Amino acid sequence: MTLVRMCEAAQALPEAWSSRVLARFGDAQWKLLRMDAAAYPEESHGYTEGLFVIDGEMRLAVGDEAISVRAGELYVVPAGVVHSVAPGSYGTLVILDT
């Protein structure tokens, strides 16, 4: 078993918005990244993606909708849905995907 202190591990990452896979569960992966107030461009995936904010806030744009995801909250982006991150997002983010 491994203990991971998520916020400390995110701060130790060499670059913001560059995720690191911490664990795999079957076909799923648990990725960690650090948000640094910069925007992240539009993207979509062929799989459902879970965005779980550990600390801070993620300002997510899904279509014309602006969504604020705060510490302790999970936003699930369905497969094929275009989304981006607006400027001002900061903190620690866990991504659950396949």
N, C-alpha and C positions, 0 to 999 in steps of 0.2 A: 504494500500500500504506500501511497505517496500523499503527503500533505502539501498543498499549494496555497500560499497566501496571495490571493488574486491581485489585490491592489499593489503589493510589493513586486510581484512578478510583472505586472503591466508597466510599472515605473522603470523596471530594468530592461525593457525591450529597447533595442537600439533606435527604432524609428516609430513615430506615431503612425497610425493607420496601417501598420504592417503586422498582420496577425501571426500568432504562433499556435500551432496545434498542441494542446496540453494533454489530450486523451482521445482515444477512439472507443466507441461503443458500437460494435457491429459495423454497420455502414455509416454511422453518424460520427461526427467529430465535434469536439469542444474546443473552440478557438478563443484566444484572448488577444485583445488589443487595447492600445491607449489612444484616446481621442485628445486632440490638442487645439481645439477651437477652429481648425481649418475645415473647409468643406470637403466632402468626398463626392466624386461625380456619380451621375446616374448609372445604374446597373440593374440587371435582372438575371435570374437564375432559372434553371430547369428543375429546381427543387425548392421546397419550402425552407425558409430560413427563420430561425428564432434569434432575436436581438435582445439580450438581457443586460440591462445597465446595472453594474455593481455599485458604482458611485459616480456622481456627477449627473449630467443630463445629455441626452442625444436629441437633437432637433432633426427629425426625420421628415422628408418630403415624399409623399406617396400620391402620385398624380397631382391634383391641384390642392391636396389636403396637407396642412402642416400639423405634425404630431409631435408632442413633447413626451419623451420617454425618460422617466426619472429613476433614480436609484431604487432598486427593488422591483422594477417593472419590466415586463417582457412584452415585446411586440412581435407578432408572427406575420411575416411577409409571405403570402402565398406564391407558389411557383409561377414564374412568368410576369410578375408584377414589377414594373419599373419603380425604383426608389433611389433616393439620394440622401445625403446628410448635409444639412445647411450649416453655414458658419456659426460658431459659438458653441458647438458641441464639445464637451470636455469630460474627462474621467475615464473609468474603466468599463469596457464593453466585452461581454462574452457572446460569441456567435455559435449557434448550434445549427449544423447543416450536414449534408451528406456529400 
